[in-house]
Amino acid sequence: MIFPLGGLVLGALLGAYRAKSRGGNTADMAQYGAVYAMILGVIGLFIMIIITRMYA
């Protein structure tokens, strides 16, 4: 359960940082944060599924 949640948090922070470094405003930071959070959350979900299937 920690991998998808970690991916969401890490993605949101990484996306907001990336938008801020490119000179984006608050709306840009929110949009980048949401997209990165979704992408890394799905990657974390796949990692969790793989680990669960390996040890089940």
C-alpha positions in Angstrom: 0.0 0.0 0.0 2.9 2.3 0.5 4.1 2.3 -3.1 1.1 4.0 -4.7 0.8 6.5 -1.9 4.5 7.2 -2.0 4.2 7.6 -5.8 1.3 10.1 -5.4 3.2 12.3 -2.9 6.5 12.1 -4.7 4.8 12.8 -8.0 2.9 15.8 -6.7 6.1 17.3 -5.2 8.1 16.6 -8.3 5.5 18.0 -10.7 5.1 21.2 -8.6 8.9 21.6 -8.5 9.2 21.1 -12.2 6.5 23.6 -13.0 8.1 26.1 -10.6 11.5 25.7 -12.2 10.0 26.4 -15.6 8.5 29.7 -14.4 4.9 28.5 -14.0 2.3 30.0 -11.8 0.1 28.3 -9.1 -2.3 26.8 -11.7 0.7 25.3 -13.6 2.1 23.9 -10.5 -1.2 22.3 -9.5 -1.6 20.8 -13.0 1.9 19.4 -13.2 1.6 18.1 -9.7 -1.7 16.3 -10.5 -0.4 14.7 -13.7 2.9 13.6 -12.1 1.0 12.2 -9.1 -1.3 10.1 -11.3 1.6 8.8 -13.3 3.8 7.8 -10.4 0.8 6.5 -8.5 0.0 4.1 -11.3 3.7 3.0 -11.5 3.6 2.5 -7.7 0.4 0.4 -8.1 2.1 -1.9 -10.7 5.1 -2.3 -8.4 2.9 -3.3 -5.5 1.0 -5.8 -7.7 4.3 -7.3 -8.9 5.7 -7.6 -5.4 2.4 -9.1 -4.1 2.3 -11.7 -6.8 5.9 -12.7 -6.3 5.4 -13.5 -2.6 1.8 -14.8 -2.7 
